[in-house]
Amino acid sequence: MDSLSALNVFVHVAEAGSFTGAAKKLGVSASAVGKTIARLEAQVDARLFHRSTRAIALTGEGGLLLERCRRIFAEVSAATNELSASKEAPRGRLRLSLPLAGMLLMPILSNFMKAYPDIQLDLDFTDRVVDVIEEGFDAVVRTGEVVDSRLVTRKLGAFDHVVVGSPGYLDRMGVPQTPEDLSRHLCLQHRYPSTGKLERWPLYRDDRFVGGGLPSTVIASTLEPLIYLAECGQGLTCVPLFAVQRQIESGVLIPVLVPFIKSSGMFRVVWPSNHCLTPRVRVFVDFMAAALTASPTTVSPPADARRAPASARNCQVPGLVRA
């Protein structure tokens, strides 16, 4: 702490431009300030100030030390604020940006709201590239890589893709055995709003991509309509597994072409690196990571799902998941 105290005196002298001015701010004598600077110069074996009878000025070495000291004290201040904030109960407004597919994470967000009722969520759903800092987001959830030195990133969880259809559709149109069979099926496809391109169905034979040239029976810029139409027997669609896990478990949707799918996506959360990690951001990141890590990652439809009649399903509510 003696070294930090001496550096603190040095910064005050540099910013005040005199021993007397620094002494007034620190509440000590000018003589004490001068002695501290002299000891610091002896310790670093370099002259930090040019002195005259009328003023003082930083030397080249002093300028370098001042720059480093400001970084050190900024880190100390940030660490102190973070430790202080960690003792506070999570509360306040949490401004988040999520991809459009993030609508399918609403059950997790609902559980988060129940766990932390004092946090008010401000949700922005978009697939555009947002400026986390300039637009004032506390945190942003995205898929794919994040390359920005101003941001801290943490992996939340991986997800796979799956091609699904309803039992009624598969009874009517047949179960595709190979990717080539899809040319005779109704394919419900997703278009990226940011690029206008269709999302590829990640179908491979060995390492060769075989998911191209599929029919485009329906194209949508969000996943929910595609899932709903698949539930209603209007075709096959390829979506993240987490989006239809419950429908698969309940037999509403059936996975097909599983051996040919070769895909893994990643959800990441990012936040500004120069911001103190507030309690509400910390608990959100930890909650999402725990929830997504715990999500099922295997396809396991009921044994009798294929035999269930189409009449046993209904499409009255275009729900996100089935209870």
Helices and strands as residue ranges (DSSP letters): H 2-16, H 19-26, H 30-44, E 49-51, E 56-58, H 60-86, E 92-98, G 100-105, H 106-115, E 119-125, E 139-143, E 151-159, E 161-165, H 167-173, G 179-184, E 187-190, E 204-205, E 208-209, E 218-220, H 223-231, E 236-240, H 241-250, E 254-256, G 258-260, E 265-272, H 279-294, G 310-312
